[in-house]
Amino acid sequence: MANKKNIHQLPISNYQLAITNLTTINLTMIKAIIFDFDGTVADTFDTIVVISNRLALEFGYKQAAPEEIEQIKNLSSREIIRQSGVSLLKLPFILRKLKHELNNEIHRLNPLPGIREALEELKMQGYRLGIITSNDRDNVMLFLQNTNLQELFEFIYSGATIFGKSRVINRFLKQAQLAPEEVIYVGDETRDIEAAKRSKIKMIAVSWGFNSKTVLAEHNPDFLIHHPKELMQAINTLK
């Protein structure tokens, strides 16, 4: 696990690199890298904000003004829900409607800059790659087909609730016959960090998605990176 003092940025120190070279010889081999979808692989942030604001009147919660967007990025997922005033009883219905409307926009969406090259490098190194998301599986499949990324991913698991991702991770681990220490999760939100901790798997948080690097660091991921090209080095450090 990366030293907590060094989660904020790469490159890591020469001392860390030396330790990495020693530990990768004997410690458990990482076999699978799991990715979140929205904000980690797919550039969906602006589209989700537009759809969420459109649904605000229907479901009775506060819209996000343009000047509030950066402030929202500094809030945890739970804080965002509290601040919006949305009823927790309505949340499943909002999520279902959001997924449906996002399906109509999938053809307009692109991968995050640099993520394709990072995925190709990981695949070439022999890692099993997959996606675990609260988005709809059909949305993910359509996006991967439209962007020619489908061959890079071995599995896609979709969870029905925003905060139920750890249960999906645990189900995946059981079905894939993988131990928690053989898996690394990559995500862009505080709830991804929470889910990984509950499932006892290592977590790389990425600052190019929904949450800011500040709030991600406050939730103590195992590693925090700022560009997809840093993924391989972070994974090697966490082995």
C-alpha angles and dihedrals in degrees: 000000000000118000109264090230090062103047093100101074152352146264097074121214126270088249091057091048090053091050089048092054090053098044098046089066097063111017128091113291117242107235106173136035115201120201132199110228113215111066094358104063102002125049096231102136100102092041093051091049091052093048093045091052090048091054094047095088093048095050100032105243134125120277119230112244118216092249090054097056097088090046090052090054088061092057127086118244091257092049091052091054092048093048093049091056092226116159113246087221089060095045097090091050092048091050092049092050092046092053090050094051092044088059088066091055100043094100089060096053128098136198116264111268110274097008095106092057092046092051092048091051092050092048091050089053089058102254120147107237126203145156129237112184146156087225121096116279091226090055091052094047092049092049093049091049093048092050098039093242098118094098091060096061125071099188143015122199122185126199124207098220136051095235099033098083095111090062089053090049091050091049090051093049091052095047094044091045092232127146117229091247090059093061137070123195122211119198145147104220138071090240088060089057091048092050093049092050092050090051091045095234128134116264133210112193118204123208097203094081138055106320125054123247089248098060092038091055090049089060091055107233116188089249136005121204134178105203133034091240087070093060098090094049091048092050092049089051093052096050 
